[in-house]
Amino acid sequence: MDTSYLSLEGKIAVITGGSRGIGKAIALTFADAGADVVIASRKLPDLEKVAEDIKATGRKALCVPTHTKKVEDLENLVQKTLDEFARIDVLVNNAATNPAMGPIVDTEESVYDHIMDTNLKGYFMMSKLVGKIMRDQKSGNIINVSSAGGVSPAEGLGPYCISKAGINMLTKQMALEMGPYNVRVNAIAPRIVKTDFSKALWTNEKLMEREFKFTPLKCVATPEEIAQAALYLASSATNYMTGHILVINGGAFF
Ligand SMILES: NC(=O)c1ccc[n+]([C@@H]2O[C@H](COP(=O)([O-])OP(=O)(O)OC[C@H]3O[C@@H](n4cnc5c(N)ncnc54)[C@H](OP(=O)(O)O)[C@@H]3O)[C@@H](O)[C@H]2O)c1
């Protein structure tokens, strides 16, 4: 069977939070599919390890240390990518944070600001910077790693869920604005994925017992399962899809 519609041969992809978890899985999946990959996160040594794995697939890798809360870092990331590759075909906004859990009424303003600045503003500014380039190219593809928490509330995760709901609207709004320029914008909204980010959840047996009562597939996702969905959205398999929030939750009904 010809599956060449999943190929990213000759494409340049930028992935924030590419040093571990979902971002790393996306970077390696995209490289396997033929893309050269730019990975960005705060710690260079972690990025360099992933870059070695990317290069082992025969693709090029560029590491750019970046704090997605800092606009100057995002500008530097875009410039370094253009210096090296001269274009950007796929952007995956993936780096996000959730430093605290608890009810909204007990949330410190500084925690709210940190989550919003890193998650929502970080994705917004990166989409704006790269969107301009894609508009000029008259082609491009933006994938926002959102969360099921952006669609329905999750206990103790108020500011995080609000930031992800904002990312879902950023996705739809940009899809509306960028469609005429041949730029697609979609989001992936996972529930629990087995990464460091959610370790406190998937190692909590009681919580998982409750989770699986309402999850037909009775397991959490792997980073690779999310990466394969990202490849689907990045590829020509989804040429007529934009503004879509792809919920990946094992069928969870809450
Ligand atoms: N895991 C889940 O259950 C789950 C569920 C739904 C949605 N998601 C979403 O999936 C995405 C990836 O999460 P994950 O589970 O893969 O997390 P993870 O394993 O903790 O990895 C996060 C990645 O983002 C980077 N990062 C974190 N803060 C950053 C910042 N301010 N600037 C730049 N890079 C930063 C990290 O590297 P450094 O620390 O070196 O910067 C790392 O590469 C997030 O958007 C998260 O909200 C996760």
Ligand as a Chemical Component Dictionary entry (heavy atoms), coordinates in Angstrom:
data_LIG
# 
_chem_comp.id                   LIG 
_chem_comp.type                 NON-POLYMER 
_chem_comp.pdbx_formal_charge   0 
_chem_comp.three_letter_code    LIG 
# 
loop_
_chem_comp_atom.comp_id 
_chem_comp_atom.atom_id 
_chem_comp_atom.alt_atom_id 
_chem_comp_atom.type_symbol 
_chem_comp_atom.charge 
_chem_comp_atom.model_Cartn_x 
_chem_comp_atom.model_Cartn_y 
_chem_comp_atom.model_Cartn_z 
_chem_comp_atom.pdbx_ordinal 
LIG N1  N1  N 0  1.556  14.279 29.618 1  
LIG C1  C1  C 0  0.244  14.461 29.629 2  
LIG O1  O1  O 0  -0.502 13.752 30.308 3  
LIG C2  C2  C 0  -0.361 15.540 28.776 4  
LIG C3  C3  C 0  -1.753 15.520 28.604 5  
LIG C4  C4  C 0  -2.345 16.502 27.822 6  
LIG C5  C5  C 0  -1.564 17.477 27.237 7  
LIG N2  N2  N 1  -0.211 17.484 27.424 8  
LIG C6  C6  C 0  0.555  18.541 26.788 9  
LIG O2  O2  O 0  1.606  17.971 26.034 10 
LIG C7  C7  C 0  2.673  18.903 25.920 11 
LIG C8  C8  C 0  3.982  18.204 26.224 12 
LIG O3  O3  O 0  3.903  17.648 27.515 13 
LIG P1  P1  P 0  4.778  16.386 27.951 14 
LIG O4  O4  O 0  3.879  15.496 28.694 15 
LIG O5  O5  O -1 5.570  15.849 26.833 16 
LIG O6  O6  O 0  5.756  17.111 29.001 17 
LIG P2  P2  P 0  7.257  16.797 29.437 18 
LIG O7  O7  O 0  7.591  15.361 29.255 19 
LIG O8  O8  O 0  7.413  17.405 30.772 20 
LIG O9  O9  O 0  8.136  17.631 28.378 21 
LIG C9  C9  C 0  7.989  19.014 28.313 22 
LIG C10 C10 C 0  8.959  19.562 27.292 23 
LIG O10 O10 O 0  8.765  20.981 27.220 24 
LIG C11 C11 C 0  9.984  21.650 27.602 25 
LIG N3  N3  N 0  9.605  22.855 28.311 26 
LIG C12 C12 C 0  8.893  22.960 29.451 27 
LIG N4  N4  N 0  8.730  24.253 29.780 28 
LIG C13 C13 C 0  9.355  24.982 28.812 29 
LIG C14 C14 C 0  9.543  26.359 28.584 30 
LIG N5  N5  N 0  9.051  27.277 29.399 31 
LIG N6  N6  N 0  10.234 26.742 27.490 32 
LIG C15 C15 C 0  10.731 25.822 26.642 33 
LIG N7  N7  N 0  10.582 24.510 26.798 34 
LIG C16 C16 C 0  9.904  24.094 27.879 35 
LIG C17 C17 C 0  10.759 20.620 28.405 36 
LIG O11 O11 O 0  12.169 20.834 28.383 37 
LIG P3  P3  P 0  12.929 21.795 29.447 38 
LIG O12 O12 O 0  12.380 21.447 30.798 39 
LIG O13 O13 O 0  14.383 21.474 29.288 40 
LIG O14 O14 O 0  12.631 23.180 29.016 41 
LIG C18 C18 C 0  10.411 19.353 27.641 42 
LIG O15 O15 O 0  11.162 19.270 26.449 43 
LIG C19 C19 C 0  2.302  20.069 26.842 44 
LIG O16 O16 O 0  1.738  21.091 26.073 45 
LIG C20 C20 C 0  1.253  19.465 27.769 46 
LIG O17 O17 O 0  0.367  20.458 28.255 47 
LIG C21 C21 C 0  0.404  16.538 28.186 48 
# 
loop_
_chem_comp_bond.comp_id 
_chem_comp_bond.atom_id_1 
_chem_comp_bond.atom_id_2 
_chem_comp_bond.value_order 
_chem_comp_bond.pdbx_ordinal 
LIG N1  C1  SING 1  
LIG C1  O1  DOUB 2  
LIG C1  C2  SING 3  
LIG C2  C3  SING 4  
LIG C2  C21 DOUB 5  
LIG C3  C4  DOUB 6  
LIG C4  C5  SING 7  
LIG C5  N2  DOUB 8  
LIG N2  C6  SING 9  
LIG N2  C21 SING 10 
LIG C6  O2  SING 11 
LIG C6  C20 SING 12 
LIG O2  C7  SING 13 
LIG C7  C8  SING 14 
LIG C7  C19 SING 15 
LIG C8  O3  SING 16 
LIG O3  P1  SING 17 
LIG P1  O4  DOUB 18 
LIG P1  O5  SING 19 
LIG P1  O6  SING 20 
LIG O6  P2  SING 21 
LIG P2  O7  DOUB 22 
LIG P2  O8  SING 23 
LIG P2  O9  SING 24 
LIG O9  C9  SING 25 
LIG C9  C10 SING 26 
LIG C10 O10 SING 27 
LIG C10 C18 SING 28 
LIG O10 C11 SING 29 
LIG C11 N3  SING 30 
LIG C11 C17 SING 31 
LIG N3  C12 SING 32 
LIG N3  C16 SING 33 
LIG C12 N4  DOUB 34 
LIG N4  C13 SING 35 
LIG C13 C14 SING 36 
LIG C13 C16 DOUB 37 
LIG C14 N5  SING 38 
LIG C14 N6  DOUB 39 
LIG N6  C15 SING 40 
LIG C15 N7  DOUB 41 
LIG N7  C16 SING 42 
LIG C17 O11 SING 43 
LIG C17 C18 SING 44 
LIG O11 P3  SING 45 
LIG P3  O12 DOUB 46 
LIG P3  O13 SING 47 
LIG P3  O14 SING 48 
LIG C18 O15 SING 49 
LIG C19 O16 SING 50 
LIG C19 C20 SING 51 
LIG C20 O17 SING 52 
# 
